[in-house]
Amino acid sequence: MTDVRLRLDLAYDGTDFAGWARQPALRTVQGTLEDALAVVLRTGPRGVPAPRLVVAGRTDAGVHARGQVAHVDVDDEALAAARGRSERDPLDALVTRLAGVLPPDLVVHRVTAAPAGFDARFAALRRRYTYRVCDAAGTRDPLTRSHVLWHARPLDVAAMAQAAAPLVGLHDFAAFCKPRAGATTIRTLEHLTWSRPVDGPDAGLVVASVQADAFCHSMVRALVGASLAVGEGRRDPAWPAALLAARRRDAAAHVVAAHGLTLEEVGYPADDELAARAEQTRARRDPASPASSEAGSGACC
């Protein structure tokens, strides 16, 4: 038997999941998908180890994903078995059969043979999230209540955008991260923008787009919390940058609810650069180094 690495592109509504990571007696994305793969690949009866997924970013309970990426290593016999008696391509058959096993709030869009050196977590260059807020009763939609945060006070988007600009770049985001032993809080925030779209599905909402090489625990939702404090006038636009420089948590920059957050996209380098990127990210780095960013963080926001 030869192992084959597969890339899975998937999406899920995080409302009824207790986050990505498998946990005993809890419904999680990883547990649900691994169990479905075990059924489709028929791993148990043949004595083959159950599939184990590696994900680009471990999302917290209630966080959604539109562009999540994971990989799994399976043996070629198990993959061939996924097509049953049909002559279909086994990867296409795997997608179809997973659709018949998975619940409607978890969808695998594509399964492809991963190129050499691909690692969903360590080879990733960046993760992009969107956070959606509604601050006007006239645009409040009860049908999107599980994906959009309701904020009862009107928000000054220009002030929020002004406050966000100094946070972009390589910084220690200790003020916006829940500390974890042995983990650095240094990240490269590639962009943090606030807008109020005038058309499209987000028309009338206040929308944050946040992209970084990686995120530490609760980082995006703490950045949003600080932005909301500025947007409703409780804090000056210079306040988030002052928090960043002080490297300490402030209760006013509270971590907002998870349901407004969606993982939109995970970016990877060209195929011939995947192995080098994964090796670089795996390398142990000194958290005190100004060039450091946490190796391969899969932590969510």
N, C-alpha and C positions, 0 to 999 in steps of 0.2 A: 504494500500500500504506500502511496505517495501523498504527502500533504499538499493541499492546494489552498492558497490564501485568497479569500473572497472579500471584496469591498461591498458593503451594503449601504445604500443611500436611503434614508428613512425619515419619516415624519410622525409626530404624535401630538395629541392633545394631552397635556400633562395634568389636567384637572383631577382625574381619578387615579393617578399614579403617585406613589410615594417616592418620586424621584427616579433617576436612572438605575442606580446600583442595586443589585439583588440584596434583599434583606429577608430574614426568616419571617414567615407569616404575613408579609406585606406584598401588595401588588406593585411591582416595579416594572419599568420598561425592559431592563436587562433580563429579569426573570421571565417575563412574558415571552420575549423574543427567543431567548435560549430554549425555553420549553417547546415553543413552536418549531424551532429548528430541529430539536431532538426528534419530534414526531415525524417531520417531513423527511429527514435524513435517515430515520430508522436506526439511530445510534444505539439505543438500549439493547434490543434483541440480538444485535451482532457483537455485543461486547465492546463496542467502540466507545471511547470516552465521550461524554456529553459535550456539545459545543460550548466554547467559552468566548464571549465577545470582548473586544477591546474597542473603546469608544473615543471619539475625538474630544468630547467634553461631557462630564458627568453632570447632568442637570438636576437641580433640586426639586423637591416635591412641588407640583403645581406649575413648573416652568414648561413651556411648550417648545417644540422644535419643528421647523419646516425643512431644514437642511442639515440634519444630523448625519454623521458618517461613522461607521464601525467596520471592524474587520473580524473575520473568523477563519480559523484554519480547520479544514475538513479533509478527510482522505478521499482520494479520487473514486473509490468504490461507493462511498456514501453519496457523493455528488451524482454519480451515474444513476444511483437508485432513486434519486429524486424525480426522475422523469417517468418512472414506472415502466409501462409497456409501450409508451409513445416513442416516437422518433424525434421529438422536439429537442432543441438545444437544452442541456440540463440546467443552465442558468436561467433561461426563460421559464422552464418548468418549475424551478425553485421559487421564483417570484409568484407564479400563479398558485402553486400549492400553499405557500405561506399566506396568501390572501384568503384562502379557504379556511385557515386555521386561526389566524390572528383576529383579535377583536377590532371593531370599527374605529377605535381611537388610536390605532397603531398601524401604520402602512409602510411596507417596504416598496419603494418605487423602482429600485434597480439593484441587481446583483451582477457584479462584473469580476472577472479574474484580475486580481491586484497585480500591478507591475512589480518587478523586483525592487526590494527595498521599501515597499509601502508599509507604513504603520499608521493606523488611523489616528492614534494619539501623538506619537513622537515625531512623525513626519509633517504634521500640520504647521503651516506658517502663521495662520491667523484664524480667529473666530469672530463672526459678526452677529450681533444681537440687535433686536429692536424692542423698545419699550413704548407701549401705547397708553395714553392718558386721555380721558375725556373730562373737560372742565366746564362744560356748558349743558344745562338741562335740555336745551333744544336739540342737541345732537346726541344725547344719551340714548343708546340702543340696548334694550334688555337682551337682545339676541347675541350681543358680543360681551356680555357681562363677565364671562369667564376668561376673556382675553384682553380686556381693556380696563385699566384702573379708573374708577370714578373718583374725581377730586372736586370737592364742593366749592372751592375758591377759584376764581379766574386766575390764569397764569400769564405772566409777561414773558413770552417766548424770546424776545430780543435780549432781555436781561439774562435768561437762562443760557442762551448761546454765548453771550459775553462771558459769563462765569465759566463756561466749559472750555473756552479756548486755551487758557493757561495750563490746563491739565493734560493736554496732548503732548506726547513725547515719552522719553524714558524717565521714570520717576519711581520713588518708593511710595507705594500706595497704602502704607500701613494704616492711614487714617480712614481708609475705605474698605478694609478687609478684616474679616474675622480671623484672628491669629491662629495659626496651627504650628505646633512644635516642629522645628527643623525646616520649615518652609519659608522661603523668601517672599517678600511682598513687593519686590521690584518687577515692574512690568513696562512694556512699551505700548502705550495707548496710542493707536494710530489715528483714530478720529473719535470724537464725541460731538455730535451735532444735534440741535433741537430745531424742529420746524413745525409749522401748522399747515399741512397740505390743503390745497383748495379744490382738488379733484382726486379721483381714484378712490380705492376702498378705505383709505385713511382720512378722507376729507373731513375737516373740522376737528380732528383730533390733534393732540400735542404729542409729537413722535420724536423719540430719541433713537439715533443710530449710533451704535457703539462697536468699535472694532479694536482688537489688540492681538498681540502675538499669543497671549494667554491671559487668563483671569484668575485671581485668587478668590477665595470663598466669599461670596456676597458682594463682590466688588461692584458689579454693574448696578445692583439694586441700591447700594449705598451712594453711588454717584448720582443716581436718579433722585434719591431722597434729599441729597444736598441741593440738587438743581431745583426741586420743588420748593424748598425753603426760600430760595432766591426768587423763583417765579411768582410766589404769592406775596413777596415783599417783606418776609420776616428777616431776611438776611441780605446783606449787600452783595453785589456781584463779585467782589474781591474775596469773599469769605471762603469759598471752596479752595482757592489757591492757598489761602492762609492755613486752612486745615491740612492740605497736602504738605506744606512746608513744615508744619508742626509735627507731623507723623503720629498724631494721636486721634483716637476716636472721639466723636462729639455726638451726644444724644440727639442733637438737632439734625444731624445727617443720618436719620434713621433708615434702616433697611426697609424698603417698600415691599408691598405684597408681591408674591411670585407670579401671580396669574397674568400680569401685564407684560411679562417678558417672553420673548420668542427667540430661539436660536435660528438664525436665517441661513447662515452659510459657513462652511469651513473651507479654507483655502489651502492648497498644497502646491509645492514647486513642480517643475517639469519632471517627468519620469526619471531622467538620468541624474536628478539631484535628490531624489527621495532618500536614498540610503545615507548620503552625507548629512542631510537635514536630520534624520532620525538619530544618527550617531551623535551629532552635535547637541541635540536636545536632551539625549539621555545622559550626557556627561554631567557629572556632579560639579556644581558651580558654587562658589563662595557667595552666600547671600550678602556679604558686605561689599562685594565688588560692584563698582558703578556700571560695569558692563553685564551684570548678571540679570537673568530673568529665570524664574523658576523652571527647572528642567521638566519639560513635558507635562505641565500642569493640565490635568483633566478636570480640575475643580470648576464648579459652576459659580454662578453669579447671583 
